[in-house]
Amino acid sequence: MVVREGAGEPGGGVRSGALTLPGFVHDRCSAVHPLVAASPFFRSTPLGDHGLELVDPPAPLAHPLDDGGAVVLERSLAATAAGLGEDARAYERLLGPLVRDWDAVEEAALAPLLRIPRHPVALGRFGLSALRTAGGLARSSFRGERARALLAGCAAHSMIPLERRPSAAFGLVLLALAHRVGWPFPRGGAGEIAKALVAELERLGGRVETGAPVASLAALGSPSLVLCDVGPPALARLAGERLPARYARRLERFRYGPGAFKVDYALDAPIPWTATDCARAGTVHLGGTLAEIAASERAPWRGEHAERPFVLLAQHTLFDPSRAPEGKHTAWAYCHVPNGSGVDMTARIEAQIERFAPGFRERVLARSVTGPAELEAENPNLVGGDLNAGAADLRGLLARPVARPVPYRTPLAGVYLCSASTPPGGGVHGMCGYLAARSALSDAL
Ligand SMILES: Cc1cc2nc3c(=O)[nH]c(=O)nc-3n(C[C@H](O)[C@H](O)[C@H](O)COP(=O)(O)OP(=O)(O)OC[C@H]3O[C@@H](n4cnc5c(N)ncnc54)[C@H](O)[C@@H]3O)c2cc1C
């Protein structure tokens, strides 16, 4: 088996390397990996044998607020609930069954939505909340700002407005995963995942050719099986006349969501958080209340740039010193912008960090800025900077890339789509490729 990779190194969304100063290791795309820890594919693949080690920070997430404190998502559900005051019982009621039944719910979260469930009761219970809007679920479940903000921040990973379904599902899944597996990341950088995958591929007799972009399916000759890790419009271009016109048109019309604007920092010292609890967390959500986060996530869908954007920040070096020179640190941060935006959000991202960590700017030794255009130039799958590889609203999840019983199969015999533009969608879980490969195998038998 040969993997043809257009870039100079393998990895796509799981690469790391130098972006700022010598000795600092930055994650070029993905940085936090609960989905690796939770994925049936990764569970079945012995990447530990190839040196992959996941680092589990003491707390998965902190969400600072303007009162100087922070909501902390702890590994323990009870400890998290205890920090939510008046909403402690409500949090336990909402998350308890989901955490308990995760093994049953996993099949819905990490597979196509359109299928007959094996655990209809647990899934039905999950679906009742998950198919709601995050704003609606937060307001009806919780009375206080702390719990509402926590759910809103996790739901904002969907990159859809929090008034749109199923934004609640993203929030619930990420919260449940914090309690089941944590929000870990690889020691040494996200690229360690790609390295271990390549080593496993080679052990199985395959190989990766880098700097080898595929310009058309025809140029591949006639292999018996082709799995395409590309966006739907790119598949239409690669296949050209071979695809039925109607299917090709649907691929070309595939809807993308907002883009990402990312800044990586080399720091002289840890981030000086006002809320000291933030220093226990691998990930920090900067966006204040539910109302503020909702406004920020609505903006890109209106072609606007939030003045106070919701910022997702990871601070790996507090828990993995191998990523920076001794005593120095990194930070990885991004916010959501309109698809393809050319607006520089650096100052707005830094204002949000300063808001909860005054003095942050003085600790910056160097920064590297990557907007939607640069993301797409590095990796053509990131169309307009959309890191979810397609809008993740209900329509975008049900018809991914088009509504078909087996979404990975194309009308061309032996040609399958396996990118994050297929179910279950964006994230480093390997399940799009795994399920596409299983479809191909079952078709071949
Ligand atoms: C800034 C950013 C932050 C993210 N953060 C997280 C996170 O913290 N946690 C998480 O789980 N996920 C995160 N993600 C999402 C995650 O990285 C992606 O969902 C995931 O990598 C998608 O996998 P994929 O295989 O579909 O595509 P990719 O990982 O994008 O890989 C596609 C590969 O195909 C290559 N390619 C494309 N076209 C061709 C061609 N014609 N010929 C040859 N090669 C080609 C590309 O160069 C690329 O290497 C993030 C993404 C970005 C961009």
The ligand as an ORCA input file, in Angstrom:
! r2SCAN-3c Opt
* xyz 0 1
  C      -5.506     24.856     13.267
  C      -6.144     23.502     13.507
  C      -6.363     23.062     14.805
  C      -6.950     21.817     15.044
  N      -7.055     21.373     16.336
  C      -7.508     20.112     16.573
  C      -7.400     19.552     17.877
  O      -6.857     20.176     18.805
  N      -7.865     18.283     18.061
  C      -8.398     17.545     17.045
  O      -8.808     16.395     17.266
  N      -8.469     18.053     15.791
  C      -8.020     19.295     15.522
  N      -8.005     19.791     14.235
  C      -8.702     19.029     13.172
  C      -7.885     17.880     12.633
  O      -6.546     18.241     12.431
  C      -8.511     17.417     11.322
  O      -9.900     17.207     11.503
  C      -7.908     16.101     10.818
  O      -6.517     16.210     10.687
  C      -8.549     15.729      9.488
  O      -7.928     14.579      8.983
  P      -7.952     14.262      7.426
  O      -7.230     12.970      7.263
  O      -9.328     14.404      6.898
  O      -7.143     15.426      6.710
  P      -5.728     16.042      6.979
  O      -5.208     15.707      8.331
  O      -5.874     17.478      6.625
  O      -4.786     15.311      5.937
  C      -4.984     15.410      4.549
  C      -3.657     15.191      3.870
  O      -3.873     14.959      2.488
  C      -2.897     15.695      1.758
  N      -3.464     15.958      0.436
  C      -4.596     16.669      0.128
  N      -4.797     16.669     -1.187
  C      -3.811     15.918     -1.747
  C      -3.505     15.518     -3.077
  N      -4.259     15.890     -4.120
  N      -2.403     14.745     -3.276
  C      -1.636     14.334     -2.226
  N      -1.889     14.681     -0.964
  C      -2.961     15.457     -0.720
  C      -2.666     16.940      2.575
  O      -1.414     17.527      2.275
  C      -2.724     16.389      4.004
  O      -1.463     15.968      4.457
  C      -7.371     21.007     13.956
  C      -7.126     21.440     12.650
  C      -6.515     22.663     12.416
  C      -6.227     23.091     11.004
*
